Every structure is written in structure tokens, then in C-alpha cells.
Amino acid sequence: MTHVKKLPVWYWIVTGFYLLWNGLGVQQYFIQANNTEAFRAKYTAAQLEEIAAMPTWVMRAYAVAVMAGFLASIFLMVRKRFAYPVALTSLVAVIAQMSYLFFEVKPPSIILPILVLVFSVLLLLFSKYAVSKKWLA
């Protein structure tokens, strides 16, 4: 009989938060990638031109960042240690995407890009901590 280690309640709260956060990231990616009316309504014509001029690699980094972040959250939810390398992949993609945004575009609000970067780092650290505590198989 295998022994299943009981996790603290805060583990599930943090994991649930990341599942929701990254799920919203996936949703925003698809809204932007599909260029929906809801997406276009949020921006001025000049901002939409800037977005349209964005290099393909930035959108690919965005896709990898949100999909890997969401997948890492799922791995945390089902207690799989693969959460750590997937969270690392997400962080690398976030850094690539944000480097373009910070140095080329200059976003109108710096708060959300910084939050994305901070939450990505924290997801990586959280998944590493969960692996070190042997909470993930």
C-alpha cells in the first residue's frame, strides 16, 4: 500500500489561484490571436497597429508562456513533478515576450507585465518547493 502525503490547505489555494490565473492567460491569448471584436474594442487604432506589427516570435512566446503556465498549473493540481520544468519553460517564454514589450513597445501600463513576470517566477519557485517537499510524484 502506498502512502499518500497530505498536503497543506494553502497548497491547494495557491494551485487553484495559478490554475485560474493561467486559464485567464490562455483565454486572453486566444482572444488576441483570433483578433476578436472584444479584443479590438479595448484598444485605439494606433495600439492595434502596434499589435499587428508585433513579430511572430513574440506571439509564439506568448502562446508558449500561457500554455506552459496553464499546463504547469494542471500538473501541480494532479501532483506531477513535471510541473517544475514546464513552469521553467513558461518563465523563459514570459521573459522573451516581456523583453519585446518593455524594450520595443513600452506598454501604456507597466503593472500587468510586471505582475505576469512576478507570478511566473513565483510559479517556478512554488513548483520547485513542491518537488523538494516530495509533494509531487
C-alpha positions in Angstrom: 0.0 0.0 0.0 1.4 3.4 -0.9 1.3 6.3 1.5 -0.2 9.5 0.1 1.3 12.6 1.7 -1.4 15.0 2.9 -0.9 18.5 1.6 -1.5 21.7 3.5 -4.6 23.6 2.5 -2.6 26.6 1.3 -1.1 24.3 -1.4 -4.5 23.8 -3.0 -5.3 27.6 -2.6 -2.1 28.5 -4.4 -2.5 25.8 -7.1 -6.2 26.9 -7.6 -5.0 30.5 -8.0 -2.5 29.6 -10.6 -4.9 27.4 -12.5 -7.3 30.4 -12.6 -4.6 32.9 -13.4 -3.1 30.8 -16.2 -6.5 29.9 -17.5 -7.3 33.6 -17.9 -3.9 34.0 -19.7 -4.9 31.2 -22.2 -8.3 33.0 -22.7 -6.6 36.3 -23.4 -4.1 34.7 -25.8 -6.9 33.2 -27.9 -8.9 36.5 -27.8 -5.8 38.3 -29.1 -4.7 35.6 -31.6 -8.2 35.4 -33.1 -8.4 39.3 -33.1 -12.0 39.3 -31.8 -14.2 42.3 -31.7 -14.0 42.3 -27.9 -10.2 42.5 -28.2 -10.2 45.3 -30.8 -12.7 47.3 -28.7 -10.2 47.6 -25.9 -7.5 49.4 -28.0 -7.1 52.6 -30.0 -6.3 52.4 -33.7 -2.7 53.2 -33.0 -2.4 50.5 -30.4 -4.0 48.0 -32.8 -1.4 48.9 -35.4 1.4 48.3 -32.9 -0.1 44.9 -32.0 -0.4 44.0 -35.7 3.3 44.9 -36.2 4.4 42.6 -33.4 6.9 40.0 -34.7 5.6 36.4 -35.0 8.1 35.2 -32.4 6.5 37.4 -29.7 3.1 35.8 -30.3 4.7 32.4 -30.2 6.4 33.3 -27.0 3.1 34.5 -25.6 1.5 31.2 -26.7 4.2 29.1 -25.1 4.1 31.2 -21.9 0.4 30.9 -21.3 0.0 27.2 -22.4 3.0 26.1 -20.4 1.9 28.1 -17.4 -1.6 26.5 -17.6 -0.1 23.0 -18.1 2.3 23.5 -15.1 -0.8 24.5 -13.0 -2.6 21.3 -14.1 0.5 19.3 -13.2 0.5 20.9 -9.8 -3.2 20.1 -9.3 -2.6 16.4 -10.2 0.6 16.4 -8.2 3.1 15.6 -11.0 6.7 16.7 -10.7 6.8 17.7 -14.4 5.2 20.9 -13.2 8.7 22.3 -12.5 10.3 22.0 -16.0 7.0 23.2 -17.6 6.9 26.2 -15.3 10.5 26.9 -16.2 9.6 26.8 -19.9 6.7 29.2 -19.2 9.1 31.6 -17.4 11.6 31.6 -20.3 8.8 32.4 -22.7 7.4 35.2 -20.5 10.9 36.7 -20.3 11.2 36.6 -24.1 7.8 38.1 -24.6 8.2 40.8 -22.0 11.6 41.8 -23.3 10.0 42.8 -26.5 7.2 44.6 -24.7 9.5 46.5 -22.4 12.1 47.5 -24.9 10.2 47.9 -28.2 6.5 48.7 -27.4 6.5 50.5 -24.0 3.2 49.3 -22.7 0.8 52.0 -21.5 0.6 50.3 -18.1 3.6 48.6 -16.7 1.6 46.9 -13.9 0.2 43.9 -15.7 3.5 42.9 -17.5 5.3 43.1 -14.1 2.6 41.0 -12.4 2.9 38.4 -15.2 6.7 38.2 -14.7 6.4 38.1 -10.9 3.7 35.4 -10.9 5.7 33.4 -13.4 8.8 33.5 -11.1 6.6 32.6 -8.1 5.0 29.6 -10.0 8.5 28.3 -10.8 9.6 28.7 -7.1 6.4 27.1 -5.9 6.7 24.1 -8.2 10.4 23.7 -7.1 9.4 23.9 -3.5 6.6 21.3 -4.0 9.1 19.0 -5.7 11.6 19.5 -2.8 8.9 18.6 -0.3 8.1 15.4 -2.3 4.6 16.6 -2.7 4.7 15.8 -6.4 5.2 12.3 -7.9 
